[in-house]
């Protein structure tokens, strides 16, 4: 299981996350995704711990807690729906039928 941390301070670093979550058990991985265009943090992170019970305890204890000046949201990460750029229904292609002749 992976933990999602939202509403994260932009000052938070990977080491800060490891310090916070290691209070609950061994942290296997912590990541702060960056914006592709700007290279800046996106305001959320993911933490993976060794034991599911430790992850659940961290989620229960840290949900809606103020950390680094922000009220963080902590919950189980859910897989993305579908694949990247997977289209979302069609628009109208071609000329459409919006009023007859143009001439």
Secondary structure, DSSP 8 states (H G I E B T S, - for coil): -EEEEES--TT--HHHHHHHHTTSS-EEEEE--B-TTT--B-S-EEEEES-HHHHHHHHHHHTTEEETTEEEEEEE----SS-TT---S----TT--SSS---
